[in-house]
Amino acid sequence: MWKRTLFNYYSSGSSTTLQNEENTRQPKLPRVEFRSSDIVCDPGMRKPIEEYPFEIRDQVKKAYVLRGPTQVVGYTFPCKWQSGDWRSFQPHWFQTYDWLEYSESKDAAFCLYCYLFFEPGKPDKFGCNVFAKVGYEKWKKALERFDKHAASLSHNNARMKCDDFMNQKRNIARFLIMQGDAFRGHDESSISLNKGTYRELLDWYKDKVEVVKDAYDNGNKNCQMVSNHIQKDLTKACSEEVMAIIMDEIRGMKFSVLIDESRDVSMKEQMAMILRFVNDEGKVLERFVGLQHVERCTAAALKEALVHMLSSLKLSISMFRGQGYDGASNMRDENPYAFYVHCFAHQLQLVVVTVSTSTPAIADFFNYVPLIVNAVGASCMRKDALLAKHHDTLVEEVESGEILTGRGLNQESSLARPGDTRWGSHLKTLLRILVMWEAIIDVLDIVKKDSIKPACNGGAFGLISKMESFNIVFILHLMIELLSMTDMLSRALQRKDQDIVEAMHFILGVKDKPLLKRVKTFCAKNEIEVPDMDKKINAGGTSTRRRQKVTNMHFYHVEIFLAAVDAILSEMNHRFGEVSSELLVCMASLNPRNPFSNFDVDKLIRLAEIYAEDFNIGEIALLPSQFKDFIRRVRKSQEFLGCTELPRCAEIMVQAGMHRSYPLVYRLIELTLILPVATASVERVSSAMSIIKTDLHNKMGDEWLNDLMICYTEKEMCRSISNEKNHKTI
């Protein structure tokens, strides 16, 4: 007889317990995933979406949407005897209905959107359930049923849900890309109050849309698109699509290159490149095509980087016709027809800087301008006092009727120090001083009175006496008058569609304008003593011991006014001496003003000979007759009436088909238009780089920075790209 011992008792009990635990323990379920190989191409063989596990439904929907509807090609569709005739599915229906699918196993039509997003249990209208699960196979009235289905509310709701489903995360990414905002946050944990712009926008969107919240909370945790690698892929896809559009625009066109190098926050020299060309519509376009990190800013290094970027874009140097950047003349070795024009806007700024130091009196005036700006804006209290005083002055002038009120008039403003590299800053500072004159005097008086020691008033006492002198007032008005004209030219030169012919017209116009304005009215208003113009004084800059005397009229008219005018005219002639060069003189003959009054056949023939690569001997022989016929037609045409700009002339030629009737004339106009005028557009790109790559995001890689810069700079083009293209690129 078997005797149960204590050992057997505990052994049997423990083993029984383990067996029971093993029997009651739930088996570990394998992780469910949906792969691309699991896609069923035939819509008649697919199982309904609701039969898939909840955690992978989003994966299933995404996989089918990215694949697109099953639209078979080269298949012989079977015929059926229906309603007294043999009928079959027609393949050209796929071109009309992008949602249409065909099942070979069932010989029936399906709708991809309704299959993925039709809600079961909803009332079935216009065959939504049929197109989602059963399939439609009555071909006699197929087009009628397809139209009703496409217009049905259920189908459109399913399509909208599909768009929202695919765009719910990419829209956030594209928004941040086009705004130049950062993706990542310093602390992206769940308990953080600021997870970064991307995650915060995502959380906000989840709170607004319940479907998105359910997908994130209950869906696959590895498919949330919050990884930095996925965000970079999204940015890369957007930039590639933008570059594809740009390359389609420029392919086969002659182009010019604009380049500017600047240092980013991580102390890297980045070279930005813009291509200028005329598109098929005759419009002058400037497109940003990328950044290139350069270790040195020498002409040889920039040339090497330029050649590398052009080769990476698959652009031939033989199509290179113009260049605008430092050291660009070296590229003439690669292409002798890549003409170099120094940036007109830069040259104009050098003119302004030179004029500001043209005479001792004007140089002394500009030495006092930053002192006034610093003394008034040295602290928050002084700035607030300045704004308050200026506000009180404006109120008094409005009540007295001296100034008018309206939208955008008399806005709050402050003083800014002029800079030699900031275009228009000299004029802006002088205008602010003129407008806020009384407020500045009041603030300087407050600074003088509140100073404990005379040495602590920041020179306010001397600045007040200086500002209340006729000398300062006269030079202030004179420089505003001079710089207003150069500022108008500067703004015109910075236009993206500015052409070399119109730029020369502006420059020659500024050279010939007289400059003088009286300031006695201003002095009388501000109680500033006006000196006797016939009184003799010491010559400017001479000691009182010397006997050289001149009248006040001679001093202000000759030593200040005429000296300043002479300085600006001589600088304009010196800086813009290339306007008289042979190339630009020939191009000036294409100026469409009055209409084409500067037209000269001999100069245009010479221009074609300069571009020998673009015109052969036979074409040059045909040019005179084609030019004369073109001018005769233009002067009689109503379309060119009032046309004053060459870019507009090119657009009219394309619209009227004249670019095909006069191809040689249009070719010359195109070569003239692509010649760069200013590098303002590429310098705007360098300024935008400081928005994207900031002190808090200074470790951004060169490739990611380049992709972000392309999307941010060409924002309008990036916005036009559909999400479907991004899906395919990714």
C-alpha positions in Angstrom: 0.0 0.0 0.0 1.3 3.3 -1.0 2.0 5.5 2.0 1.7 9.2 1.6 4.6 10.9 3.2 5.1 14.5 4.2 7.5 14.9 1.3 5.0 13.4 -1.2 2.3 15.5 0.2 4.1 18.8 -0.3 5.6 17.7 -3.6 2.3 16.7 -5.0 0.6 19.8 -3.7 3.2 22.2 -5.2 3.2 20.4 -8.5 -0.6 20.6 -8.7 -0.5 24.2 -7.8 2.0 25.0 -10.6 -0.1 23.0 -13.0 -3.2 24.9 -12.1 -1.4 28.2 -12.5 -0.1 27.2 -15.9 -3.6 26.1 -16.9 -5.2 29.4 -15.7 -2.5 31.7 -17.0 -3.5 33.5 -20.3 -1.1 32.8 -23.1 0.9 35.9 -24.2 -0.6 37.2 -27.4 1.8 38.0 -30.3 2.2 41.6 -31.3 -0.2 42.3 -34.2 1.2 44.4 -37.1 0.0 45.1 -40.6 2.6 44.9 -43.3 2.6 46.0 -46.9 2.6 42.4 -47.9 -0.8 41.9 -46.2 -2.5 44.3 -48.6 -5.2 42.5 -50.7 -5.3 44.1 -54.1 -8.6 42.7 -55.2 -11.3 44.7 -53.4 -13.8 41.8 -53.6 -11.4 39.6 -51.6 -10.8 42.1 -48.7 -12.3 41.6 -45.2 -14.1 44.6 -43.7 -12.1 47.1 -41.8 -14.1 46.5 -38.6 -12.9 42.9 -38.5 -9.3 44.0 -38.1 -8.0 44.4 -34.5 -8.5 48.0 -33.3 -4.9 48.6 -32.6 -3.9 48.1 -36.3 -6.8 49.7 -38.1 -5.0 52.9 -38.6 -2.1 51.0 -40.1 -4.5 49.2 -42.5 -6.2 52.5 -43.6 -2.9 54.2 -44.1 -1.4 51.3 -46.1 -4.5 51.2 -48.5 -4.6 55.0 -48.9 -0.9 55.2 -49.8 -1.3 52.3 -52.3 -4.3 53.9 -53.9 -7.4 52.3 -55.6 -7.0 49.1 -57.6 -7.4 50.3 -61.2 -6.2 47.4 -63.4 -4.5 48.2 -66.7 -4.4 46.0 -69.7 -7.1 43.6 -68.4 -9.8 42.2 -70.7 -13.0 43.0 -68.8 -15.6 40.2 -69.1 -18.9 40.9 -70.8 -22.3 40.1 -69.3 -25.8 39.9 -70.8 -27.6 42.7 -69.1 -30.9 44.3 -70.1 -30.8 42.9 -73.6 -27.2 43.6 -74.5 -23.6 42.5 -73.8 -22.1 44.9 -71.3 -18.8 45.2 -69.4 -16.8 47.5 -67.2 -15.1 50.3 -69.1 -11.4 51.2 -68.3 -11.8 54.9 -69.1 -14.1 55.2 -66.1 -10.9 55.2 -63.9 -9.9 58.6 -65.4 -13.2 60.2 -64.3 -13.5 58.7 -60.8 -10.3 58.6 -58.8 -12.0 56.5 -56.0 -13.2 53.8 -58.3 -11.8 50.2 -57.9 -12.4 47.0 -59.9 -12.6 43.5 -58.5 -11.5 40.8 -61.0 -12.9 38.0 -58.8 -16.4 39.5 -58.5 -16.4 41.6 -61.8 -17.7 44.5 -59.7 -16.9 48.1 -58.9 -15.9 49.4 -55.4 -15.1 52.7 -53.7 -11.9 52.8 -51.8 -12.9 55.7 -49.5 -16.2 54.0 -48.5 -14.4 50.8 -47.8 -12.0 52.4 -45.4 -14.2 55.1 -43.8 -17.9 54.2 -44.3 -19.5 53.8 -40.8 -21.5 50.6 -40.5 -24.9 51.1 -39.0 -25.5 54.3 -40.9 -28.5 54.4 -43.3 -27.3 53.2 -46.7 -27.9 55.9 -49.4 -26.8 55.8 -53.1 -25.2 52.4 -52.6 -22.5 53.3 -50.1 -22.7 49.9 -48.5 -22.7 48.3 -51.9 -19.6 50.2 -53.0 -17.9 49.4 -49.7 -18.6 45.7 -49.3 -20.8 44.0 -51.9 -19.7 45.6 -55.2 -21.6 47.2 -58.0 -22.0 45.2 -61.2 -24.9 46.7 -63.2 -23.0 48.3 -66.1 -26.0 49.7 -68.0 -26.6 52.6 -65.5 -23.0 52.6 -64.1 -22.2 56.2 -64.9 -25.5 57.4 -63.4 -24.9 55.4 -60.2 -21.3 56.5 -60.0 -22.3 60.2 -60.2 -24.9 59.8 -57.6 -22.5 58.0 -55.3 -19.8 60.6 -55.8 -22.3 63.4 -54.9 -23.7 61.5 -51.9 -23.1 62.8 -48.3 -21.8 59.4 -47.1 -19.2 59.2 -49.8 -18.0 62.8 -49.3 -17.9 62.3 -45.5 -15.7 59.2 -46.0 -13.4 61.2 -48.4 -13.1 64.0 -45.9 -12.3 61.6 -43.1 -9.6 60.1 -45.3 -8.0 63.5 -45.9 -8.2 64.4 -42.2 -6.7 61.0 -41.3 -3.8 61.3 -43.6 -3.1 65.0 -42.9 -3.7 65.1 -39.1 0.1 65.0 -38.4 1.6 66.2 -41.6 -0.4 69.4 -41.6 1.1 70.3 -38.2 4.6 69.6 -39.6 4.0 71.6 -42.7 2.7 74.5 -40.7 5.8 74.6 -38.6 8.0 74.2 -41.6 6.4 77.2 -43.4 6.5 79.3 -40.3 10.1 78.6 -39.6 9.3 77.4 -36.0 11.2 74.7 -34.1 9.9 71.2 -33.9 11.5 70.0 -30.7 11.1 71.3 -27.1 13.5 71.3 -24.2 11.3 68.9 -22.2 8.9 66.7 -24.1 7.9 64.5 -21.2 4.2 63.9 -20.4 4.4 66.1 -17.3 6.0 69.1 -19.1 4.0 72.3 -19.4 5.7 73.2 -22.6 6.6 70.2 -24.8 7.6 72.2 -27.8 5.5 73.6 -30.6 5.0 70.3 -32.5 3.8 68.3 -29.5 1.7 71.2 -28.1 -0.1 71.6 -31.4 -0.6 67.9 -31.6 -2.2 67.8 -28.1 -4.4 70.8 -29.0 -5.5 69.0 -32.1 -6.3 65.8 -30.2 -8.5 67.7 -27.8 -10.4 69.2 -30.7 -10.9 66.0 -32.8 -12.1 62.9 -31.0 -11.1 60.5 -33.8 -7.5 61.7 -33.6 -7.5 61.3 -29.9 -8.8 57.8 -30.1 -6.2 56.9 -32.7 -3.3 58.2 -30.5 -4.6 56.7 -27.3 -5.7 53.3 -28.6 -3.6 52.9 -31.7 -0.1 51.7 -32.3 2.3 53.6 -30.1 5.1 53.3 -32.7 3.1 55.2 -35.3 2.7 58.6 -33.8 5.2 60.5 -36.0 6.8 62.4 -33.2 10.3 61.1 -33.8 12.9 63.6 -34.9 13.8 61.3 -37.8 10.3 61.3 -39.1 10.0 65.0 -38.8 13.2 65.4 -40.8 11.8 63.0 -43.4 8.7 65.1 -43.7 10.8 68.2 -44.1 12.9 66.5 -46.7 9.9 65.4 -48.7 8.5 69.0 -48.8 11.9 70.4 -49.9 12.3 67.7 -52.6 8.8 68.5 -54.0 9.6 72.3 -54.0 12.9 71.7 -55.8 11.2 69.4 -58.3 8.8 72.3 -59.2 11.7 74.8 -59.4 13.7 72.4 -61.7 10.7 71.9 -63.9 10.4 75.7 -64.3 14.0 76.3 -65.1 14.9 73.2 -67.1 16.3 74.4 -70.5 16.2 78.1 -69.6 19.1 80.5 -69.4 19.7 81.7 -65.9 21.7 84.0 -63.6 23.1 83.2 -60.2 22.8 85.4 -57.1 25.0 84.4 -54.1 25.5 85.7 -50.6 27.5 84.2 -47.7 26.7 84.9 -44.1 27.5 83.3 -40.7 24.9 81.5 -38.8 24.5 81.3 -35.0 26.8 78.2 -34.8 29.6 80.2 -36.4 29.4 78.4 -39.8 29.7 80.2 -43.1 26.6 79.4 -45.2 26.4 80.3 -48.9 22.9 80.9 -50.2 22.1 80.7 -53.9 19.2 82.0 -55.9 18.6 81.5 -59.6 17.1 84.2 -61.8 15.4 83.3 -65.0 12.4 84.0 -67.2 9.7 81.3 -67.2 7.4 80.1 -70.0 4.9 82.9 -69.3 7.6 85.7 -69.7 7.8 86.4 -66.0 11.1 87.1 -64.2 11.5 84.7 -61.3 14.1 84.4 -58.6 14.1 81.0 -56.9 16.1 79.9 -53.8 17.7 76.6 -54.5 19.7 75.8 -51.4 22.4 76.5 -48.8 26.0 75.3 -49.0 28.4 75.3 -46.0 31.8 76.8 -47.0 34.9 76.7 -44.9 36.4 79.8 -46.5 34.9 82.9 -48.1 37.6 83.2 -50.8 36.6 83.6 -54.4 38.1 80.2 -55.2 36.1 78.5 -52.4 32.8 80.2 -53.5 33.5 79.2 -57.1 34.0 75.6 -56.1 30.8 75.6 -54.0 28.9 77.2 -56.8 30.0 74.6 -59.4 29.2 71.8 -56.9 25.6 73.1 -56.3 25.0 73.6 -60.1 26.2 70.0 -60.8 24.0 68.6 -58.0 21.0 70.4 -59.5 22.0 69.0 -63.0 22.3 72.5 -64.4 24.8 73.2 -67.1 27.3 76.0 -66.8 26.8 76.6 -70.5 23.3 78.1 -69.6 24.9 80.5 -67.2 24.3 84.1 -68.3 24.7 86.4 -65.3 26.1 86.6 -61.8 25.9 88.8 -58.9 28.1 88.2 -55.8 31.6 89.0 -54.5 34.3 87.4 -56.6 31.8 86.5 -59.3 34.0 87.7 -62.1 36.1 84.5 -61.6 33.3 82.5 -63.1 34.0 84.2 -66.5 36.7 81.6 -66.8 34.1 78.8 -66.9 31.6 80.7 -69.1 32.7 83.9 -70.9 29.0 84.9 -71.3 28.2 84.9 -67.6 28.4 88.7 -67.3 29.0 90.2 -63.9 27.1 93.3 -62.6 28.0 94.7 -59.2 24.9 94.9 -57.0 23.3 98.3 -57.7 21.8 98.5 -54.2 25.1 97.9 -52.6 26.7 100.6 -54.7 23.9 103.0 -53.8 24.5 102.3 -50.1 28.2 103.2 -50.5 27.1 106.4 -52.1 25.0 107.3 -49.1 27.8 106.4 -46.7 30.2 108.6 -48.7 27.8 111.6 -48.8 27.4 111.4 -45.0 31.1 112.3 -44.7 31.4 114.5 -47.7 32.1 117.8 -45.8 33.3 118.5 -42.2 29.9 120.1 -41.3 27.9 117.0 -42.6 30.3 114.6 -41.0 30.0 116.5 -37.7 26.2 116.3 -38.1 26.2 112.5 -38.4 28.5 112.3 -35.4 25.9 113.9 -33.3 23.0 111.8 -34.6 24.0 108.6 -32.7 24.7 110.7 -29.6 21.1 112.0 -29.7 19.7 108.5 -30.3 21.7 107.1 -27.4 20.9 109.9 -25.0 17.2 109.7 -25.6 16.9 105.9 -25.6 19.5 105.0 -23.0 16.9 103.7 -20.5 13.3 102.5 -20.4 12.3 105.6 -18.5 13.7 107.9 -21.1 12.1 105.9 -23.9 8.7 106.0 -22.2 9.0 109.7 -21.6 9.9 110.2 -25.3 6.8 108.3 -26.4 4.6 110.1 -24.0 5.9 113.5 -25.1 5.5 112.6 -28.7 1.9 111.5 -28.0 1.1 114.8 -26.4 2.5 116.6 -29.3 0.5 114.6 -31.8 -2.7 115.3 -29.8 -2.1 119.0 -29.9 -1.4 119.0 -33.6 -4.5 117.0 -34.3 -6.6 119.3 -32.3 -5.2 122.3 -34.0 -5.7 120.8 -37.5 -2.0 120.7 -38.4 -2.0 117.0 -39.1 -4.8 114.6 -40.2 -5.9 111.3 -38.6 -6.5 108.1 -40.4 -5.6 104.4 -40.7 -1.8 103.9 -40.4 -1.1 107.6 -39.8 1.0 108.9 -36.8 1.9 105.5 -35.4 4.0 105.1 -32.3 7.7 105.1 -33.3 11.1 105.2 -31.7 14.6 106.2 -32.8 17.1 103.8 -34.4 20.8 104.3 -34.9 21.8 104.5 -38.6 24.1 101.7 -39.9 26.5 101.6 -42.8 25.2 98.2 -43.9 21.5 98.7 -43.3 19.9 100.1 -46.5 17.7 103.2 -45.8 18.6 103.4 -42.1 20.1 106.9 -42.4 17.0 108.3 -43.9 14.7 106.5 -41.4 16.7 107.9 -38.4 16.6 111.5 -39.8 12.9 111.3 -40.5 12.2 110.1 -36.9 14.3 112.9 -35.5 12.4 115.4 -37.6 8.9 114.1 -36.6 9.8 113.7 -32.9 11.8 116.9 -32.7 9.9 118.6 -29.8 9.7 115.3 -27.8 13.4 114.8 -28.2 14.2 118.3 -26.9 11.8 117.8 -23.9 13.4 114.5 -23.0 16.9 116.0 -23.2 15.8 118.8 -21.0 14.5 116.3 -18.5 17.8 114.4 -18.5 19.7 117.7 -18.0 17.5 118.7 -15.0 17.5 115.2 -13.3 21.3 114.7 -13.5 22.9 114.9 -10.0 26.2 116.0 -11.5 26.8 117.9 -14.7 29.0 115.0 -15.9 26.1 112.5 -15.5 23.7 114.2 -17.9 25.1 112.3 -20.9 25.9 115.5 -22.8 22.2 116.5 -22.8 23.1 120.2 -22.3 25.4 120.3 -25.3 22.9 118.3 -27.5 20.1 120.7 -26.8 22.2 123.7 -27.8 23.4 121.8 -30.9 19.9 120.8 -32.0 18.5 124.3 -31.5 21.1 125.7 -34.0 20.3 126.6 -37.6 23.3 124.6 -38.8 21.9 121.3 -37.6 18.4 122.1 -38.9 19.7 123.1 -42.3 21.8 119.9 -42.7 18.9 117.7 -41.4 16.5 119.0 -44.1 19.2 118.9 -46.8 20.1 115.3 -46.0 16.5 114.2 -45.9 16.0 115.8 -49.3 19.0 114.0 -50.7 18.5 110.6 -49.1 14.8 110.6 -50.0 15.7 110.4 -53.7 18.4 107.7 -53.2 15.9 105.8 -51.0 13.4 105.7 -53.8 16.0 104.3 -56.0 17.1 101.8 -53.4 13.6 100.5 -53.0 13.2 100.1 -56.7 16.4 98.2 -57.0 15.4 95.7 -54.3 12.3 94.6 -56.3 12.6 90.9 -57.4 11.3 91.6 -60.9 13.5 94.7 -61.5 15.4 94.6 -64.8 18.7 96.2 -65.7 17.1 98.7 -68.2 14.7 100.1 -65.7 17.4 100.3 -63.0 19.6 102.4 -65.3 16.6 104.7 -66.0 16.2 105.3 -62.2 19.9 106.0 -61.7 20.1 108.5 -64.5 16.9 110.2 -63.2 18.5 110.7 -59.7 21.7 112.1 -61.2 19.8 115.0 -62.9 17.6 116.2 -60.1 18.3 119.6 -58.3 18.3 119.5 -54.5 17.5 122.4 -52.2 14.9 123.2 -49.5 14.4 126.1 -47.2 14.2 125.5 -43.4 13.1 128.9 -42.2 9.5 127.7 -41.6 10.7 124.9 -39.4 13.0 127.2 -37.4 10.2 129.7 -36.9 7.9 127.0 -35.6 10.5 125.6 -33.1 11.8 129.1 -32.1 15.3 128.5 -33.7 17.2 131.7 -34.6 17.9 132.1 -38.3 21.2 133.8 -38.9 21.7 136.8 -41.2 22.7 135.3 -44.5 24.8 138.4 -45.4 26.8 138.4 -42.2 30.4 137.4 -42.6 31.7 134.5 -40.5 34.9 132.5 -40.3 35.3 130.0 -43.0 34.2 126.5 -41.8 36.9 124.7 -39.9 39.3 127.6 -39.7 40.6 129.4 -36.6 39.2 132.7 -35.5 42.7 134.1 -35.7 42.6 133.8 -39.4 41.2 136.6 -41.5 39.4 134.4 -44.0 35.8 135.5 -43.9 32.7 134.3 -45.8 29.1 135.1 -45.6 26.5 132.7 -44.1 24.9 132.4 -47.5 28.3 131.3 -49.0 28.8 128.8 -46.2 25.5 127.1 -46.4 25.2 127.3 -50.2 28.7 126.5 -51.3 30.4 124.6 -48.4 27.4 122.5 -47.4 24.7 122.4 -50.1 26.8 122.4 -53.3 29.5 120.2 -51.6 26.9 117.6 -50.8 25.3 117.7 -54.2 28.7 117.5 -55.9 29.6 114.5 -53.6 26.5 112.6 -54.5 26.8 113.3 -58.2 30.4 112.3 -58.4 29.8 109.2 -56.3 26.9 108.2 -58.5 29.1 108.6 -61.6 31.9 106.7 -60.0 29.9 103.9 -58.5 27.6 103.4 -61.5 30.2 103.9 -64.2 29.3 100.5 -65.5 26.0 102.0 -66.6 27.9 103.5 -69.5 29.6 100.2 -70.4 28.9 98.8 -73.8 26.8 95.9 -72.6 24.4 98.0 -70.6 24.3 100.8 -73.2 23.1 98.3 -75.8 20.5 96.9 -73.4 19.2 100.4 -72.8 17.9 100.3 -76.4 15.2 97.9 -75.3 13.6 100.3 -72.9 9.9 100.2 -73.8 9.2 103.8 -72.6 7.5 106.3 -75.0 7.1 103.6 -76.8 10.6 102.2 -77.5 11.9 105.7 -78.1 15.5 104.5 -77.3 15.3 101.8 -79.9 18.5 101.5 -81.9 19.0 98.6 -84.4 22.8 98.9 -84.5 23.2 98.7 -80.7 20.9 95.7 -80.5 22.9 94.0 -83.3 26.0 94.6 -81.2 24.2 93.2 -78.2 23.5 90.0 -80.1 27.2 89.8 -81.2 28.2 90.1 -77.5 26.1 87.0 -76.8 27.8 85.1 -79.6 26.9 81.8 -77.9 23.1 82.5 -78.3 23.1 84.0 -81.8 24.8 82.5 -84.9 25.8 84.4 -88.0 22.6 83.7 -89.8 20.4 84.8 -87.0 22.4 88.1 -86.6 21.7 88.7 -90.3 18.0 88.3 -89.8 17.9 90.5 -86.7 17.5 94.0 -88.4 14.4 93.1 -90.4 12.9 91.3 -87.4 13.6 94.2 -85.1 12.0 96.8 -87.5 8.9 94.6 -88.0 8.6 94.2 -84.2 8.9 97.9 -83.5 6.4 98.7 -86.2 3.9 96.3 -84.8 4.4 97.3 -81.1 3.9 101.0 -81.8 0.6 100.2 -83.5 -0.6 97.6 -80.9 -3.0 98.6 -78.2 -1.6 95.9 -75.9 1.7 97.7 -75.5 0.1 101.1 -74.9 1.4 102.4 -71.6 3.9 99.6 -71.2 6.9 101.1 -69.4 8.7 98.1 -68.0 10.6 95.4 -69.9 9.3 92.5 -67.8 5.7 93.5 -68.7 6.7 93.7 -72.3 7.9 90.1 -72.2 4.7 88.9 -70.6 2.6 90.7 -73.3 4.7 89.1 -76.0 4.0 85.6 -74.6 0.3 86.3 -74.1 0.0 87.5 -77.7 2.2 84.7 -79.1 4.7 87.3 -80.4 7.6 85.3 -78.7 7.1 82.8 -81.5 6.7 85.4 -84.3 9.8 87.3 -83.1 12.0 84.6 -81.4 15.2 86.5 -81.8 13.8 89.7 -80.3 12.3 87.7 -77.4 15.7 86.0 -76.9 17.5 89.3 -76.5 14.8 90.5 -74.1 15.1 87.3 -72.1 18.9 87.7 -71.8 18.5 91.3 -70.7 15.9 90.4 -68.0 18.0 87.6 -66.4 21.0 89.9 -65.9 20.9 90.6 -62.1 20.4 94.1 -60.7 20.7 93.6 -57.0 21.3 90.9 -54.5 18.5 92.0 -52.1 16.6 88.7 -52.6 19.5 86.5 -51.6 20.3 88.7 -48.7 16.7 88.3 -47.5 17.4 84.5 -47.4 20.4 85.1 -45.2 18.2 87.1 -42.8 15.6 84.3 -42.8 18.3 81.9 -41.7 18.5 83.7 -38.3 14.8 83.0 -37.8 15.2 79.2 -38.4 18.5 78.6 -36.8 18.5 80.4 -33.4 20.6 80.4 -30.3 18.3 77.7 -28.8 18.6 75.5 -31.9 22.2 76.1 -32.8 23.0 72.4 -33.3 20.9 72.0 -36.4 22.6 70.0 -39.1 23.4 71.5 -42.5 21.1 69.2 -44.4 18.0 69.8 -42.2 18.7 73.6 -42.2 18.9 73.5 -46.0 15.5 71.6 -46.3 13.8 74.0 -43.8 15.2 77.1 -45.6 13.9 75.9 -49.0 10.4 75.3 -47.6 10.4 78.6 -45.7 11.8 80.8 -48.5 9.6 79.3 -51.2 6.6 79.3 -48.8 4.0 79.9 -51.5 5.2 77.0 -53.6 5.4 74.7 -50.6 1.8 75.6 -49.7 0.6 74.6 -53.1 2.0 71.1 -52.8 -0.7 68.5 -52.0 -0.3 66.0 -49.2 -0.6 63.2 -51.7 2.6 64.3 -53.4 4.3 64.3 -50.0 3.0 60.8 -49.3 4.5 59.5 -52.5 7.8 61.2 -51.8 8.0 59.8 -48.3 
